[in-house]
Amino acid sequence: MQPTTAEELATLAQKLELVSERDLDAAWTELGGHNIPVEDLANLLLRREVLTGYQRDRLLRGELRGYFFGSAKILYQVGAGSFARVYRAVNINDGTQLAVKVLRSRFTQDAEKCRWFRREGEMGRLVRHPNICAIEDVGQENNSIYITMEFVEGQTLRELVKIRGALDPGRAINLLDQMCAGLEYAHRRGMTHGDIKASNILISSLGQVKLVDFGLARIDADTADKALGNAKTDKGENLRTLDYATLEKLAGMKDDGIRSDVYFLGTMGYIALSGASALVESRDRAVRADPRRYTSVVPLHTRAPGVPREIIEVVNRMMLLDPMERYQTVSDARRALEPLLEKYPIGSGVTAPDRSVPAVGEKGAVAADGLPVVESQPKKARAIMLVETSGRAQQQLKEFFGKLGFRVLLTENPQRALARFSTTPLPADCLVISSQSLGDEAITAFNKLTTDPFFSQVPAILLVGPKQKELSAQAVVDERRRVLVTPFHTRDLTSLLEAILGDHA
């Protein structure tokens, strides 16, 4: 039942073990008693970081579930797909950060989907390697199936390339080598991945690669080691994505797991070096099943003319359509990369274009469809720090800014955001503070940016609701600090960002 008084909220939060008696005593003292609006207690506990925005919102709705999955205490949602939601959590036993992937409730009665979801976690638990995301637990809580795994502070390869464009060759082959290392370990134990794609490659803020989602992994009964003994793949199971199946049909090699993994690892090198996908991206099954998707790949040297030929040759060989001509194992690909890693260290930059092939913009540079290739400049990495307490608003704004090409850093505490922006280099290109749930706290933090000379170079936007005119009037604005009323058009925000960021937009 939805709490209507502060006392009811306190009782519910304590019953769910989200707050302690000590936390509540301190809150009552600061608020001057118990006879206060329920929202005041909820917001104070949020400001004190006793609750997160996700927990507060659920408590105010009177929800009794969704706070804990096994030993993981949910902090907030970090991602969502059609199949599952992903949350950041903390282990209540040792305080370590975790990620929890929870199957959407609409699938809990679908036995087949539940089985596949469990399989993803169970297969992932069988492989432990620095370049494979560690699965800690697979379980069920209140009819919800979940997978608990290590939390990786970073982004997927897809997100990284969307923000930054093509990576320098040294970094690209370093990431590719790490992918190969993780997959080499799995292959040696008799397990193939079966779903290598840019969204299944996590890259931490420190540059470490983590392979995720072994839900379609296959285990070879002839080569699997003893530790995988009870997890053999049933012979009747068709554990291949449509992408893998189309490639193998085209090559005339069914169930060619290892060499198919090699091919799709090659496509990861392609996207890292060029900033573009090797294969036409589509959700349309007819498009994904079309062999021309593989036979009409734009040559990598056309898309990335500045990349050294010897790097391109390694990626090209990984992506050869004839599996007999491809590297036969991931270990073979790693051996080819080894001398290049030393020759092209991270940050070595892009070398001059190889003039033995037409460079982008030169006569003769054409795509597979015969159209001229249009030159594109690498995108600058851009980031937004968003201050918002509502879990739902966080997700909506994160997706919105993501579509504009921004990486989004989240915090629920405006003072913590100011502390982050007091460091060098700045953590993000712009600070966005939402006042719709923070109210006066948002105004105080925003105005400090304008009035304190220490923050004079920090661009910021204050988001205010249509009913917050009085709050908006209190905002102190200047050339680098502006107010934007919601709802707004994309063009309004992009124009505002261009104005306050200048050359950084």
C-alpha positions as CSV (number, residue, x, y, z in Angstrom):
1,M,0.0,0.0,0.0
2,Q,1.3,3.5,-0.9
3,P,2.5,5.3,2.2
4,T,0.6,8.5,2.9
5,T,2.5,9.7,6.0
6,A,6.2,10.0,6.9
7,E,5.7,7.4,9.7
8,E,4.3,4.9,7.2
9,L,7.2,5.5,4.8
10,A,9.7,5.1,7.7
11,T,8.1,1.9,8.8
12,L,8.1,0.5,5.2
13,A,11.7,1.5,4.6
14,Q,12.8,-0.1,7.8
15,K,10.8,-3.2,7.3
16,L,12.5,-3.7,3.9
17,E,15.9,-3.1,5.5
18,L,16.6,-0.1,3.4
19,V,17.2,2.3,6.4
20,S,18.4,1.8,9.9
21,E,16.8,3.1,13.1
22,R,19.9,5.4,13.4
23,D,19.2,6.8,10.0
24,L,15.6,7.6,10.9
25,D,16.5,9.1,14.2
26,A,18.9,11.6,12.5
27,A,16.2,12.4,9.9
28,W,13.5,13.0,12.5
29,T,15.9,15.4,14.4
30,E,16.8,17.4,11.3
31,L,13.1,17.6,10.2
32,G,11.9,18.7,13.6
33,G,9.5,15.8,14.3
34,H,7.4,13.1,12.7
35,N,4.4,15.2,11.6
36,I,5.8,16.2,8.2
37,P,4.9,15.5,4.5
38,V,5.9,12.0,3.4
39,E,7.9,13.5,0.5
40,D,10.0,15.6,2.9
41,L,11.3,12.5,4.7
42,A,11.9,10.7,1.4
43,N,13.8,13.6,-0.1
44,L,15.9,14.1,3.1
45,L,16.9,10.4,3.1
46,L,17.8,10.8,-0.6
47,R,20.0,13.9,0.1
48,R,21.7,12.1,3.0
49,E,22.4,9.2,0.5
50,V,20.6,6.7,2.7
51,L,18.2,6.0,-0.2
52,T,18.8,6.2,-3.9
53,G,16.3,7.8,-6.3
54,Y,15.3,4.4,-7.5
55,Q,14.6,3.2,-3.9
56,R,12.8,6.4,-3.0
57,D,10.5,6.3,-6.0
58,R,9.5,2.7,-5.3
59,L,8.9,3.3,-1.7
60,L,6.7,6.3,-2.4
61,R,4.7,4.0,-4.7
62,G,4.4,1.5,-1.9
63,E,6.2,-1.3,-3.9
64,L,7.5,-4.2,-1.8
65,R,9.7,-5.9,-4.3
66,G,12.7,-5.1,-6.5
67,Y,15.1,-3.9,-3.9
68,F,17.1,-7.0,-3.4
69,F,18.2,-10.0,-5.6
70,G,20.1,-12.5,-3.6
71,S,22.9,-10.6,-1.8
72,A,22.6,-7.7,-4.2
73,K,20.9,-4.5,-3.0
74,I,19.7,-2.5,-6.1
75,L,20.9,1.1,-6.4
76,Y,19.5,2.2,-9.7
77,Q,18.8,1.1,-13.3
78,V,21.7,1.5,-15.8
79,G,20.3,-0.1,-18.9
80,A,17.3,-1.9,-20.4
81,G,16.5,-4.0,-23.4
82,S,13.5,-5.9,-24.8
83,F,14.5,-9.0,-22.8
84,A,15.9,-7.7,-19.5
85,R,16.8,-4.7,-17.3
86,V,20.2,-4.1,-15.8
87,Y,20.8,-2.5,-12.5
88,R,23.8,-1.3,-10.5
89,A,23.9,-2.8,-7.1
90,V,26.0,-3.4,-4.0
91,N,26.8,-6.7,-2.3
92,I,25.3,-6.4,1.2
93,N,28.0,-8.8,2.5
94,D,31.2,-7.1,1.4
95,G,30.2,-3.8,-0.2
96,T,31.5,-4.6,-3.7
97,Q,29.7,-3.1,-6.7
98,L,27.7,-5.5,-8.8
99,A,25.5,-5.5,-11.9
100,V,22.2,-7.3,-11.8
101,K,20.4,-8.4,-14.9
102,V,16.7,-9.1,-14.3
103,L,14.4,-10.9,-16.8
104,R,11.4,-8.7,-17.6
105,S,8.3,-9.7,-15.8
106,R,6.3,-10.3,-19.0
107,F,8.6,-13.3,-19.7
108,T,8.5,-15.0,-16.3
109,Q,5.7,-17.3,-17.5
110,D,7.5,-18.2,-20.7
111,A,9.4,-21.4,-19.9
112,E,11.6,-21.2,-23.0
113,K,12.8,-17.7,-22.4
114,C,13.4,-18.4,-18.7
115,R,15.5,-21.4,-19.7
116,W,17.6,-19.4,-22.1
117,F,18.0,-16.6,-19.6
118,R,19.2,-19.0,-16.9
119,R,21.5,-20.6,-19.5
120,E,23.2,-17.3,-20.2
121,G,24.2,-17.0,-16.5
122,E,25.1,-20.6,-16.0
123,M,27.3,-20.8,-19.1
124,G,29.0,-17.5,-18.0
125,R,29.8,-18.9,-14.6
126,L,31.9,-21.6,-16.2
127,V,34.5,-19.3,-17.6
128,R,36.7,-17.0,-15.4
129,H,39.1,-14.8,-17.2
130,P,40.1,-11.1,-16.8
131,N,38.6,-10.4,-20.2
132,I,35.3,-12.1,-19.5
133,C,32.7,-10.5,-17.3
134,A,32.5,-12.7,-14.2
135,I,29.0,-14.1,-13.3
136,E,28.5,-14.4,-9.6
137,D,25.0,-15.8,-9.2
138,V,22.0,-17.0,-11.1
139,G,18.8,-17.1,-9.1
140,Q,15.1,-16.3,-8.6
141,E,13.6,-13.7,-6.2
142,N,9.9,-13.2,-5.9
143,N,9.2,-14.9,-9.3
144,S,11.9,-12.7,-11.0
145,I,14.9,-14.5,-12.5
146,Y,18.2,-12.7,-12.2
147,I,21.9,-12.9,-13.0
148,T,24.4,-11.2,-10.8
149,M,27.8,-10.2,-12.3
150,E,30.7,-7.9,-11.8
151,F,30.0,-4.3,-12.4
152,V,32.0,-2.7,-15.2
153,E,32.3,1.1,-15.0
154,G,32.5,2.0,-18.7
155,Q,30.6,1.4,-21.9
156,T,30.1,-1.0,-24.8
157,L,32.2,-0.9,-27.9
158,R,29.1,0.2,-29.8
159,E,28.6,3.2,-27.4
160,L,32.3,4.0,-27.4
161,V,32.5,4.2,-31.2
162,K,29.2,6.1,-31.4
163,I,30.7,8.8,-29.2
164,R,34.3,8.8,-30.4
165,G,34.2,7.5,-33.9
166,A,37.2,5.5,-35.2
167,L,39.8,4.7,-32.5
168,D,43.5,5.2,-33.1
169,P,45.1,2.0,-34.4
170,G,47.1,1.3,-31.3
171,R,44.0,1.4,-29.1
172,A,41.9,-0.5,-31.5
173,I,44.3,-3.5,-31.8
174,N,44.9,-3.5,-28.1
175,L,41.1,-3.9,-27.5
176,L,40.9,-6.5,-30.3
177,D,43.8,-8.5,-28.6
178,Q,42.0,-8.4,-25.3
179,M,38.8,-9.7,-26.9
180,C,40.9,-12.5,-28.5
181,A,42.4,-13.3,-25.1
182,G,39.0,-13.8,-23.4
183,L,37.7,-15.9,-26.3
184,E,40.9,-17.9,-26.6
185,Y,40.5,-18.9,-23.0
186,A,36.8,-20.0,-23.6
187,H,37.8,-21.9,-26.8
188,R,40.6,-23.8,-25.0
189,R,38.0,-25.0,-22.5
190,G,35.7,-26.2,-25.3
191,M,33.3,-23.3,-25.3
192,T,32.4,-21.0,-28.3
193,H,30.6,-17.7,-27.8
194,G,28.1,-17.6,-30.7
195,D,27.0,-14.0,-30.4
196,I,30.0,-11.7,-30.8
197,K,28.8,-8.1,-31.5
198,A,29.7,-4.6,-30.4
199,S,27.0,-4.5,-27.7
200,N,28.4,-7.6,-26.1
201,I,31.9,-6.0,-25.7
202,L,32.2,-4.0,-22.5
203,I,35.2,-1.6,-22.1
204,S,36.0,-0.3,-18.7
205,S,37.0,3.3,-17.9
206,L,40.6,1.9,-17.6
207,G,40.5,0.3,-21.0
208,Q,39.9,-3.3,-20.0
209,V,37.7,-5.4,-22.3
210,K,35.0,-7.7,-20.8
211,L,33.1,-10.2,-23.0
212,V,29.5,-10.6,-21.9
213,D,26.4,-12.7,-22.8
214,F,27.3,-16.3,-23.3
215,G,23.7,-17.2,-23.6
216,L,24.3,-18.8,-27.1
217,A,27.6,-20.4,-26.2
218,R,28.2,-24.0,-27.4
219,I,30.3,-26.6,-25.7
220,D,32.1,-29.2,-27.7
221,A,31.9,-32.6,-26.1
222,D,35.1,-33.7,-27.6
223,T,37.3,-30.8,-26.4
224,A,35.5,-29.5,-23.3
225,D,37.5,-29.8,-20.1
226,K,36.2,-31.6,-17.0
227,A,35.0,-28.5,-15.3
228,L,32.4,-28.1,-18.1
229,G,31.3,-31.7,-17.8
230,N,27.6,-31.3,-16.9
231,A,27.1,-28.4,-19.2
232,K,27.3,-30.1,-22.6
233,T,25.2,-28.6,-25.3
234,D,22.3,-30.7,-26.4
235,K,22.7,-31.9,-29.9
236,G,19.3,-30.8,-31.0
237,E,19.8,-27.2,-29.8
238,N,20.2,-24.6,-32.6
239,L,22.5,-22.2,-30.6
240,R,23.3,-19.7,-33.3
241,T,22.2,-16.2,-34.0
242,L,20.8,-15.5,-37.5
243,D,24.1,-13.7,-38.3
244,Y,26.2,-16.7,-37.5
245,A,23.8,-19.1,-39.3
246,T,23.9,-16.9,-42.5
247,L,27.7,-16.7,-42.5
248,E,28.0,-20.5,-42.1
249,K,25.5,-21.2,-44.7
250,L,27.3,-18.9,-47.1
251,A,30.6,-20.5,-46.3
252,G,29.2,-24.0,-46.5
253,M,30.3,-24.9,-43.0
254,K,27.5,-25.6,-40.5
255,D,28.2,-25.3,-36.8
256,D,31.7,-23.8,-37.4
257,G,31.7,-22.1,-34.0
258,I,35.4,-21.3,-33.5
259,R,36.0,-19.9,-37.0
260,S,32.7,-18.0,-36.9
261,D,33.8,-16.4,-33.6
262,V,37.0,-15.4,-35.4
263,Y,35.0,-13.8,-38.2
264,F,32.9,-11.7,-35.9
265,L,35.9,-10.8,-33.8
266,G,37.3,-9.4,-37.1
267,T,34.1,-7.3,-37.4
268,M,34.9,-5.8,-34.0
269,G,38.4,-4.8,-35.2
270,Y,36.7,-3.3,-38.3
271,I,34.3,-1.1,-36.3
272,A,37.1,0.0,-33.8
273,L,39.4,1.0,-36.6
274,S,36.8,2.6,-38.9
275,G,34.1,3.8,-36.6
276,A,31.5,2.0,-38.8
277,S,30.0,-1.4,-38.8
278,A,31.3,-3.9,-41.3
279,L,27.9,-5.4,-41.8
280,V,24.7,-3.5,-42.6
281,E,22.9,-3.2,-39.2
282,S,19.2,-4.0,-39.2
283,R,16.6,-5.7,-37.0
284,D,14.9,-7.0,-40.1
285,R,15.5,-10.7,-40.3
286,A,15.3,-10.7,-44.1
287,V,18.2,-8.2,-44.2
288,R,20.3,-10.1,-41.7
289,A,19.7,-13.4,-43.6
290,D,20.8,-11.8,-46.9
291,P,24.2,-13.2,-48.1
292,R,24.9,-9.9,-49.7
293,R,25.4,-8.5,-46.3
294,Y,28.6,-10.4,-46.1
295,T,29.7,-10.2,-49.8
296,S,29.3,-6.4,-50.0
297,V,31.4,-5.3,-47.1
298,V,33.1,-2.0,-47.8
299,P,36.8,-2.7,-47.8
300,L,38.4,-1.6,-44.5
301,H,41.2,0.3,-46.3
302,T,38.5,2.4,-47.9
303,R,36.8,3.3,-44.7
304,A,40.0,3.7,-42.7
305,P,42.7,4.9,-45.2
306,G,45.1,6.1,-42.5
307,V,45.4,2.7,-40.8
308,P,48.6,0.8,-41.5
309,R,48.2,-1.9,-44.1
310,E,49.7,-4.7,-41.9
311,I,46.9,-4.0,-39.3
312,I,44.2,-4.0,-42.0
313,E,45.6,-7.3,-43.4
314,V,45.1,-9.0,-40.0
315,V,41.5,-7.9,-39.7
316,N,40.8,-8.7,-43.4
317,R,42.1,-12.3,-42.8
318,M,39.9,-12.7,-39.8
319,M,36.9,-11.7,-42.0
320,L,37.6,-13.9,-45.0
321,L,34.4,-15.6,-46.2
322,D,36.2,-18.9,-46.9
323,P,36.7,-20.3,-43.4
324,M,39.7,-22.4,-44.7
325,E,41.5,-19.1,-45.5
326,R,40.5,-17.4,-42.3
327,Y,42.7,-17.7,-39.1
328,Q,41.8,-21.2,-37.9
329,T,41.9,-20.2,-34.2
330,V,41.8,-17.1,-32.1
331,S,45.3,-18.0,-31.0
332,D,46.4,-17.7,-34.6
333,A,44.9,-14.2,-34.8
334,R,46.6,-13.2,-31.5
335,R,50.0,-14.3,-32.8
336,A,49.5,-12.1,-35.9
337,L,48.6,-9.1,-33.6
338,E,51.5,-9.6,-31.2
339,P,54.2,-7.8,-33.2
340,L,51.7,-5.0,-34.1
341,L,50.9,-4.3,-30.5
342,E,54.6,-3.4,-29.9
343,K,54.9,-1.5,-33.1
344,Y,51.7,0.6,-32.7
345,P,51.3,1.3,-28.9
346,I,48.2,3.1,-27.6
347,G,48.2,6.7,-28.6
348,S,50.6,6.3,-31.4
349,G,48.0,8.0,-33.7
350,V,47.0,7.3,-37.3
351,T,49.8,7.1,-39.8
352,A,49.7,8.7,-43.2
353,P,47.3,7.1,-45.7
354,D,48.6,4.2,-47.7
355,R,48.6,5.6,-51.2
356,S,48.7,2.2,-52.8
357,V,44.9,2.3,-52.5
358,P,42.6,5.2,-53.1
359,A,42.1,7.3,-50.0
360,V,38.7,8.6,-48.9
361,G,37.9,11.6,-51.0
362,E,40.3,10.6,-53.8
363,K,39.2,9.4,-57.2
364,G,38.5,5.7,-57.1
365,A,37.3,5.5,-53.5
366,V,34.0,3.8,-53.8
367,A,31.8,1.6,-51.5
368,A,30.7,-1.9,-52.4
369,D,27.5,-0.5,-53.9
370,G,29.5,1.7,-56.3
371,L,28.7,5.0,-54.5
372,P,31.6,7.4,-53.7
373,V,32.7,7.3,-50.1
374,V,32.1,10.5,-48.2
375,E,34.9,11.6,-45.9
376,S,34.0,11.8,-42.3
377,Q,36.0,13.2,-39.4
378,P,36.5,11.3,-36.2
379,K,34.0,12.4,-33.6
380,K,35.2,14.2,-30.4
381,A,34.4,12.4,-27.2
382,R,31.7,14.3,-25.4
383,A,30.2,13.7,-22.0
384,I,27.3,15.1,-19.9
385,M,27.1,14.8,-16.1
386,L,23.4,14.6,-15.2
387,V,22.1,15.4,-11.7
388,E,18.7,13.7,-11.4
389,T,17.1,11.7,-8.5
390,S,14.3,10.0,-10.3
391,G,15.3,6.6,-11.7
392,R,12.8,6.9,-14.6
393,A,13.9,10.4,-15.5
394,Q,17.5,9.3,-15.3
395,Q,16.9,6.5,-17.9
396,Q,14.9,8.8,-20.2
397,L,17.5,11.6,-20.2
398,K,20.4,9.1,-20.5
399,E,18.8,7.6,-23.6
400,F,18.0,11.1,-25.0
401,F,21.6,12.4,-24.6
402,G,23.0,9.1,-25.8
403,K,21.2,9.6,-29.1
404,L,22.8,13.0,-29.4
405,G,26.2,11.3,-29.1
406,F,26.9,12.1,-25.4
407,R,28.3,9.7,-22.8
408,V,26.2,10.3,-19.7
409,L,27.6,10.3,-16.1
410,L,24.9,10.1,-13.4
411,T,24.7,11.4,-9.9
412,E,21.8,12.2,-7.6
413,N,23.7,14.7,-5.4
414,P,24.3,18.2,-6.7
415,Q,27.0,18.9,-4.2
416,R,28.9,15.8,-5.3
417,A,28.6,17.0,-8.9
418,L,30.1,20.4,-7.9
419,A,32.9,18.5,-6.1
420,R,33.6,16.5,-9.3
421,F,33.8,19.7,-11.4
422,S,36.3,21.2,-9.0
423,T,38.9,18.8,-10.3
424,T,41.1,18.9,-13.4
425,P,40.5,17.8,-16.0
426,L,36.7,18.3,-15.8
427,P,34.8,15.0,-15.7
428,A,32.4,16.1,-18.4
429,D,31.8,18.7,-21.1
430,C,28.6,20.0,-19.5
431,L,26.7,19.7,-16.2
432,V,22.9,19.3,-16.5
433,I,21.0,19.7,-13.3
434,S,17.3,18.7,-13.1
435,S,15.3,20.8,-10.7
436,Q,12.0,18.9,-11.1
437,S,12.8,16.6,-8.1
438,L,15.6,18.5,-6.5
439,G,13.9,21.9,-6.3
440,D,15.8,24.5,-4.3
441,E,18.9,22.2,-4.1
442,A,19.2,22.4,-7.9
443,I,19.0,26.2,-7.9
444,T,21.6,26.5,-5.1
445,A,24.0,24.3,-7.0
446,F,23.4,26.0,-10.4
447,N,23.8,29.5,-9.0
448,K,27.1,28.5,-7.4
449,L,28.5,27.8,-10.9
450,T,27.7,31.4,-11.9
451,T,28.6,33.3,-8.8
452,D,31.8,31.3,-7.8
453,P,34.7,32.3,-10.0
454,F,36.2,28.9,-9.4
455,F,33.5,27.4,-11.7
456,S,33.6,30.1,-14.3
457,Q,34.6,27.7,-17.1
458,V,31.9,25.0,-16.4
459,P,29.1,25.0,-18.9
460,A,25.7,24.1,-17.3
461,I,22.0,23.7,-18.1
462,L,19.3,23.9,-15.5
463,L,16.2,21.8,-16.5
464,V,13.0,23.2,-15.0
465,G,9.4,21.9,-15.2
466,P,6.6,24.0,-16.7
467,K,5.2,24.7,-13.2
468,Q,8.5,25.8,-11.8
469,K,8.4,29.4,-13.1
470,E,9.3,30.9,-9.6
471,L,12.2,28.5,-9.3
472,S,13.4,29.4,-12.8
473,A,13.3,33.1,-12.0
474,Q,15.8,32.5,-9.2
475,A,18.4,31.1,-11.6
476,V,21.5,33.3,-12.3
477,V,22.4,32.8,-15.9
478,D,25.2,33.9,-18.2
479,E,26.8,32.9,-21.5
480,R,27.8,29.5,-20.2
481,R,24.9,28.8,-17.8
482,R,21.4,28.6,-19.2
483,V,17.9,27.5,-18.2
484,L,15.8,25.1,-20.3
485,V,12.1,24.5,-19.7
486,T,10.7,21.0,-20.2
487,P,9.3,19.6,-22.4
488,F,11.6,20.9,-25.1
489,H,12.4,20.1,-28.8
490,T,15.7,18.4,-29.6
491,R,16.7,21.4,-31.7
492,D,16.2,23.7,-28.7
493,L,18.7,21.6,-26.7
494,T,21.2,21.2,-29.5
495,S,21.2,25.0,-30.1
496,L,21.7,25.6,-26.4
497,L,24.6,23.1,-26.2
498,E,26.2,24.7,-29.2
499,A,25.9,28.1,-27.6
500,I,27.4,27.2,-24.2
501,L,30.0,24.7,-25.4
502,G,31.1,26.5,-28.5
503,D,33.8,24.5,-30.3
504,H,33.3,21.6,-27.8
505,A,29.7,20.8,-29.0
